[in-house]
Amino acid sequence: MGPIKAGVIGLGVGEQHIRSYQNIPGCEVLAVCDRDADRLGDIADQYEIPTRQTDWRYLTEHPDLDVISVCSYDDGHAEQMISAFKHGKHVMVEKPAFFDKREAERVQRALIDNDRVLSSNLILRKSPRFQAIKRLIDDDAFGEIVHIEGDYLHDILWKITDGWRGRMKFYCTLYGGGVHLIDLMRWLISQEVDEVCGFGNDILTRDSSYRFPDTISALLKFRSGATGKSTTMFGPKRTKFHSLNVFGTKLTFINDSPDAKLFSGDRPEDEQPFSVPYPAIEKGDLLPEFIDAIREGREPLVSKVDVFRTMDVCFAIWEAVSSGRNVPVTYLM
């Protein structure tokens, strides 16, 4: 395969995609798009990108582009992916990939019909600490997994009270933040979720214009019978943290900062520090592996199945929060 030519839609987090692409040998960012013309010009000039457009269709339909990074506002992701697939592009999409099953089904049809590579920037899989835990789980160091907990805790309430997310017709904090931990738990223990229940509240945003729960908690039932828990909170009074606790029949892992902990029992001598770096990742760190997957004709680390199944779990959780009942998870892939 010759040089890979990429286009980036949305120059918020998309700027980090540009940096990553430009550091990949044989990869060139040919075009960028943003609705803010001033930012578009500034970023394109800074990174010496020749083509800059305010209409995303110019990129998805551009005959010379091989890859599109979709980093735009969340409610535009599905349409932009569908257009990119129909015009022969591979896609790296920021989370969430889509907002509901109907969007997911339309994206799935376009993806399958055009046989492209899809991945999503579920970046926690690249954290050295979580990769080390994955190896221990795969090597049976934990024994059988009994329970796993993954919480997204980030004090970014302004993003939904003042930013563009709060002005959207619909927004879900789980889709925008907790999705990272849902994917991480699935990946770590190599299991799918069969059933969920969940609750939400709007205590943090009660007096704002935001109309949806700002905090969401869910219980998960994994296929083996293992249980799980995930909380998404956009307003905790603490530093940003990805809380991860893994309970096995042989070992327990508790994420902490700066060092995590491993336990083999309840005595003081059964506790040991786990100092593998965390988070130690940048937003563009999945892109080199994504480009390698395209070149090698294989699935990337975050595969198309992962993209759909992680969102299917999120859809079920939102249905459970909205309906107040347990919801089985149905999968498109």
C-alpha positions as CSV (number, residue, x, y, z in Angstrom):
1,M,0.0,0.0,0.0
2,G,1.2,3.5,-0.8
3,P,1.1,6.6,1.4
4,I,-2.1,6.9,3.5
5,K,-3.9,10.2,3.0
6,A,-6.1,11.3,6.0
7,G,-8.7,13.9,6.5
8,V,-9.9,15.2,10.0
9,I,-13.4,16.5,10.6
10,G,-13.6,18.7,13.8
11,L,-10.5,20.4,15.2
12,G,-11.1,20.2,18.9
13,V,-9.8,16.8,19.8
14,G,-9.1,16.4,16.1
15,E,-6.0,18.5,16.5
16,Q,-4.5,15.6,18.4
17,H,-5.5,13.3,15.6
18,I,-3.5,15.5,13.2
19,R,-0.4,15.3,15.4
20,S,-0.6,11.5,15.5
21,Y,-1.2,11.0,11.8
22,Q,1.8,13.3,11.0
23,N,4.0,11.2,13.2
24,I,3.1,8.0,11.3
25,P,5.6,7.1,8.5
26,G,3.9,7.2,5.1
27,C,0.8,9.0,6.4
28,E,-0.2,12.5,5.4
29,V,-3.0,14.8,6.6
30,L,-4.3,16.2,3.3
31,A,-7.5,18.0,4.4
32,V,-9.2,19.3,7.6
33,C,-12.7,20.6,8.3
34,D,-14.2,22.7,11.1
35,R,-17.3,24.9,11.2
36,D,-15.3,27.7,12.9
37,A,-13.4,29.2,9.9
38,D,-10.9,31.1,12.1
39,R,-9.9,28.0,14.0
40,L,-9.8,26.0,10.8
41,G,-7.4,28.5,9.3
42,D,-5.2,28.6,12.4
43,I,-4.9,24.8,12.7
44,A,-4.4,24.3,9.0
45,D,-1.6,26.9,8.9
46,Q,0.0,25.5,12.1
47,Y,0.2,22.0,10.7
48,E,0.8,23.0,7.1
49,I,-2.3,21.3,5.8
50,P,-3.1,22.3,2.2
51,T,-6.9,21.7,2.1
52,R,-9.3,23.3,4.6
53,Q,-13.1,23.2,4.4
54,T,-16.1,24.1,6.5
55,D,-18.3,21.5,4.8
56,W,-17.5,18.0,6.0
57,R,-18.9,16.4,2.8
58,Y,-15.9,17.8,0.9
59,L,-13.7,15.4,3.0
60,T,-15.9,12.4,3.1
61,E,-16.4,12.6,-0.7
62,H,-12.8,13.6,-1.6
63,P,-11.4,11.0,-4.1
64,D,-7.8,11.2,-2.8
65,L,-8.5,10.6,0.9
66,D,-8.1,7.1,2.3
67,V,-9.0,7.7,6.0
68,I,-11.3,10.0,7.8
69,S,-11.1,10.9,11.5
70,V,-14.6,11.9,12.7
71,C,-14.0,14.3,15.6
72,S,-17.0,16.6,15.1
73,Y,-19.9,17.3,17.4
74,D,-21.4,14.0,18.6
75,D,-24.7,14.3,16.7
76,G,-22.9,14.5,13.4
77,H,-20.9,11.3,13.7
78,A,-23.3,8.8,12.1
79,E,-24.0,10.8,9.0
80,Q,-20.3,11.6,8.5
81,M,-19.3,7.9,8.9
82,I,-22.0,6.7,6.5
83,S,-20.9,9.2,3.8
84,A,-17.2,8.3,4.4
85,F,-17.9,4.5,4.0
86,K,-20.0,5.1,0.8
87,H,-17.1,7.0,-0.7
88,G,-14.5,4.3,0.2
89,K,-13.0,5.7,3.3
90,H,-11.8,3.9,6.5
91,V,-13.0,5.7,9.7
92,M,-11.7,6.4,13.1
93,V,-14.5,8.0,15.1
94,E,-14.5,9.7,18.4
95,K,-17.0,8.4,21.0
96,P,-19.9,8.0,20.9
97,A,-20.0,6.5,17.4
98,F,-23.8,6.9,17.3
99,F,-26.7,7.9,19.5
100,D,-29.3,5.1,19.1
101,K,-30.0,1.7,17.5
102,R,-31.4,3.2,14.4
103,E,-28.3,5.2,13.7
104,A,-26.2,2.2,14.5
105,E,-28.1,0.0,12.0
106,R,-27.6,2.6,9.2
107,V,-23.9,2.9,10.0
108,Q,-23.6,-0.9,10.0
109,R,-25.3,-1.3,6.6
110,A,-22.9,1.3,5.1
111,L,-19.9,-0.3,6.7
112,I,-20.7,-3.8,5.5
113,D,-21.8,-2.8,2.0
114,N,-18.5,-1.0,1.5
115,D,-16.1,-3.3,3.4
116,R,-14.1,-0.6,5.2
117,V,-12.2,-0.5,8.5
118,L,-13.9,1.1,11.5
119,S,-12.4,1.9,14.9
120,S,-13.3,4.3,17.7
121,N,-10.9,6.2,20.0
122,L,-11.5,4.2,23.1
123,I,-8.1,5.1,24.4
124,L,-8.0,3.4,27.8
125,R,-7.0,0.2,26.1
126,K,-3.6,1.9,25.4
127,S,-2.9,2.7,29.1
128,P,0.2,0.7,30.1
129,R,-1.4,-0.1,33.5
130,F,-4.6,-1.5,32.0
131,Q,-2.6,-3.4,29.4
132,A,-0.6,-5.0,32.2
133,I,-3.8,-6.0,34.0
134,K,-5.2,-7.5,30.8
135,R,-2.1,-9.7,30.5
136,L,-2.5,-10.9,34.1
137,I,-6.2,-11.7,33.5
138,D,-5.4,-13.5,30.3
139,D,-2.6,-15.5,32.1
140,D,-5.1,-16.6,34.8
141,A,-3.3,-14.7,37.5
142,F,-6.7,-13.5,38.8
143,G,-8.4,-16.8,38.5
144,E,-12.1,-16.6,37.7
145,I,-13.4,-13.0,37.5
146,V,-16.2,-12.5,40.1
147,H,-16.9,-8.8,39.8
148,I,-15.5,-5.7,38.0
149,E,-16.1,-2.0,38.5
150,G,-15.3,0.8,36.1
151,D,-16.2,4.5,36.9
152,Y,-15.6,7.6,34.8
153,L,-15.1,10.5,37.2
154,H,-14.3,13.8,35.6
155,D,-15.2,17.3,36.9
156,I,-16.3,18.7,33.5
157,L,-19.9,19.8,34.3
158,W,-19.4,23.0,32.2
159,K,-19.3,20.8,29.1
160,I,-23.0,20.0,29.5
161,T,-24.2,23.2,31.2
162,D,-22.3,25.7,29.0
163,G,-20.9,23.8,26.0
164,W,-22.3,22.5,22.8
165,R,-23.3,19.1,24.4
166,G,-25.9,20.8,26.5
167,R,-27.4,22.5,23.4
168,M,-28.0,19.2,21.6
169,K,-31.4,17.7,21.2
170,F,-30.2,14.7,23.3
171,Y,-27.0,14.0,25.2
172,C,-26.0,11.2,27.5
173,T,-23.0,11.5,29.8
174,L,-22.6,7.7,29.7
175,Y,-22.2,7.8,25.9
176,G,-19.7,10.6,26.2
177,G,-17.6,9.5,29.2
178,G,-18.6,6.2,30.7
179,V,-18.4,4.4,27.4
180,H,-14.6,4.3,28.0
181,L,-15.1,2.2,31.1
182,I,-17.8,0.0,29.5
183,D,-15.4,-0.8,26.7
184,L,-12.4,-1.3,29.1
185,M,-14.3,-3.8,31.3
186,R,-15.5,-5.8,28.2
187,W,-12.0,-5.9,26.8
188,L,-10.2,-6.8,30.1
189,I,-12.3,-9.8,30.9
190,S,-13.1,-10.8,27.3
191,Q,-16.8,-11.1,28.1
192,E,-20.0,-9.6,26.8
193,V,-22.8,-8.1,29.0
194,D,-26.1,-9.9,28.9
195,E,-28.3,-7.7,31.1
196,V,-28.2,-4.3,32.8
197,C,-30.1,-2.1,35.2
198,G,-29.5,1.5,36.0
199,F,-30.4,4.8,37.6
200,G,-29.6,8.4,37.0
201,N,-30.0,11.8,38.7
202,D,-29.6,15.5,37.8
203,I,-28.6,16.8,41.2
204,L,-25.5,18.6,39.9
205,T,-27.3,20.3,37.0
206,R,-30.7,20.7,38.6
207,D,-30.7,24.5,38.4
208,S,-29.2,24.6,34.9
209,S,-30.6,24.3,31.4
210,Y,-29.3,20.8,31.0
211,R,-32.2,18.4,30.6
212,F,-30.8,14.9,31.2
213,P,-29.1,13.0,34.0
214,D,-25.6,14.2,34.8
215,T,-24.8,11.1,36.9
216,I,-25.6,7.6,35.8
217,S,-24.9,4.3,37.6
218,A,-25.5,0.8,36.2
219,L,-25.2,-2.8,37.3
220,L,-24.1,-5.3,34.7
221,K,-24.5,-9.0,34.4
222,F,-21.7,-10.6,32.3
223,R,-22.1,-13.8,30.2
224,S,-20.1,-15.9,32.7
225,G,-22.3,-14.8,35.6
226,A,-19.7,-12.2,36.8
227,T,-21.3,-8.9,37.9
228,G,-20.2,-5.4,37.2
229,K,-20.8,-1.8,38.1
230,S,-20.2,1.5,36.3
231,T,-20.8,5.1,37.3
232,T,-20.4,8.1,35.1
233,M,-20.2,11.4,36.9
234,F,-19.4,14.7,35.2
235,G,-19.1,16.8,38.4
236,P,-17.1,14.9,41.1
237,K,-15.1,17.1,43.4
238,R,-11.8,15.4,42.7
239,T,-9.1,15.0,40.0
240,K,-10.0,13.2,36.8
241,F,-9.8,9.4,37.4
242,H,-10.8,6.1,35.8
243,S,-11.7,4.0,38.8
244,L,-11.2,0.3,38.0
245,N,-11.6,-2.5,40.5
246,V,-11.2,-6.2,39.4
247,F,-12.1,-9.0,41.8
248,G,-11.0,-12.5,41.0
249,T,-10.8,-15.8,42.9
250,K,-7.0,-15.4,43.2
251,L,-6.3,-11.6,43.0
252,T,-7.9,-8.2,43.4
253,F,-6.8,-5.1,41.6
254,I,-7.7,-1.6,42.8
255,N,-6.7,1.4,40.7
256,D,-5.3,4.3,42.7
257,S,-3.0,7.3,42.2
258,P,-0.1,7.3,41.8
259,D,0.2,3.6,42.4
260,A,-2.5,1.0,42.1
261,K,-2.7,-2.1,44.4
262,L,-2.9,-5.8,44.1
263,F,-4.3,-8.0,46.9
264,S,-4.0,-11.7,47.3
265,G,-5.7,-11.8,50.7
266,D,-6.8,-9.6,53.6
267,R,-3.5,-9.5,55.6
268,P,-1.2,-6.5,55.3
269,E,1.5,-8.7,53.7
270,D,-1.1,-9.7,51.0
271,E,-1.1,-6.1,49.5
272,Q,1.5,-5.0,47.0
273,P,1.8,-1.8,45.0
274,F,1.2,-1.9,41.2
275,S,3.3,1.0,39.8
276,V,2.8,0.5,36.0
277,P,2.2,4.0,34.6
278,Y,-1.4,5.4,34.4
279,P,-2.9,6.9,32.4
280,A,0.2,7.5,30.3
281,I,-1.8,8.0,27.1
282,E,-2.5,10.7,24.6
283,K,-5.7,11.1,22.5
284,G,-4.0,10.0,19.3
285,D,-2.2,6.9,20.5
286,L,-4.6,4.5,18.9
287,L,-4.1,5.9,15.4
288,P,-0.7,4.2,14.5
289,E,-2.2,0.8,15.2
290,F,-5.3,1.7,13.3
291,I,-3.2,2.7,10.2
292,D,-1.2,-0.6,10.6
293,A,-4.5,-2.5,10.6
294,I,-5.6,-0.9,7.4
295,R,-2.2,-1.7,5.8
296,E,-2.2,-5.3,7.0
297,G,-5.9,-6.0,6.1
298,R,-6.9,-6.9,9.7
299,E,-9.1,-5.6,12.5
300,P,-7.6,-2.9,14.7
301,L,-7.3,-3.1,18.5
302,V,-10.7,-1.5,18.9
303,S,-12.5,-3.5,16.2
304,K,-15.8,-2.7,14.5
305,V,-17.5,-5.4,16.7
306,D,-16.1,-3.6,19.8
307,V,-17.5,-0.2,18.5
308,F,-21.0,-1.6,18.1
309,R,-21.1,-3.9,21.1
310,T,-19.8,-1.3,23.5
311,M,-22.5,1.1,22.3
312,D,-25.1,-1.6,22.5
313,V,-24.4,-1.9,26.2
314,C,-24.7,1.8,26.6
315,F,-28.0,1.9,24.8
316,A,-29.3,-0.8,27.1
317,I,-28.2,1.1,30.2
318,W,-29.9,4.3,29.0
319,E,-33.1,2.3,28.3
320,A,-32.8,0.9,31.9
321,V,-32.3,4.4,33.3
322,S,-35.3,5.7,31.3
323,S,-37.7,2.8,32.0
324,G,-36.7,1.8,35.5
325,R,-36.4,-1.9,34.6
326,N,-33.8,-4.5,33.9
327,V,-32.9,-4.6,30.2
328,P,-31.4,-7.4,28.2
329,V,-28.5,-6.3,25.9
330,T,-29.1,-7.0,22.2
331,Y,-26.2,-6.9,19.8
332,L,-26.0,-5.8,16.2
333,M,-22.7,-7.6,15.6
